[in-house]
C-alpha cells in the first residue's frame, strides 16, 4: 500500500513527488536509503563508518518491524530524499533501554511513533522537503493509532572534526513542533576518529518529542 501527493514549488519551477511506502513495499528503495545513510552519516556529526552489506541487513530488518514506513521524495522520477519511521516499541529493540527511560518519566512508549532518519541529497536541500515528509509520516502514524512522535539526535558541538560550515538543526526541529527532552540513551558504533582511523565509540543520543494533533 502506498499514498502519493505532488508538491509544486512554483518559485523554482520544481515538481517533487512524495510517496509513502509501507513494510514490504520498502524493498525497492532500500539500496537508495542504504547509500544515503552511508554518505550522509559518514560526515559530521555522526562520523559513521559502515558498509553497504551491513546497511542492507539492518534495513531489511527495519522493513519488517511493526508499522515500518518511509516517505520517499522523487524528482524527475529519481529518489532525492526520505524519512523513515516505525512503532517506537518495535524499534526500541535497536535502542537499548529506550522504553525503560520513557516509562521512568511516566510516558507511554507504546503511543510513540519513532522517526529513524531524514536525509535529503545535496542539491535538493532548502526546499522544505523535510517539513513535507514529516507532515506526511506524522499523518500516517496518526491514522494507525499513534498519538505522539519522537526521534533522537546526537550533538558534538566541540568535536575535533567539527567543520566550519556546521549548523545545528535544533531550531529546525523546534519549528516542526518538537521539544528536546532530557531522555538520553547510549549506543556504540564504529566512528571515524581525528587521526583518520575508525573504532567503536560511545554515543549519547537525546530524544525529541511531539504530541500529535488529530484533525
Secondary structure, DSSP 8 states (H G I E B T S, - for coil): -EEEEEEEEGGGTEEEEEEEEEGGGGGGGHHHHHHHHHHHHTSTTT-B---HHHHHHHHHHHHTSTT-EEEEEEETTEEEEEEEEEEHHHHTTTSTTHHHHHHTTT--GGGEEEEEEEEE-TTSTTSSHHHHHHHHHHHHHHHTT--EEEEEE---TT-TT--TT----HHHHHHTT-EEEEEEEEEEEEEE-TTS-EEEEEEEEEEEEEE----
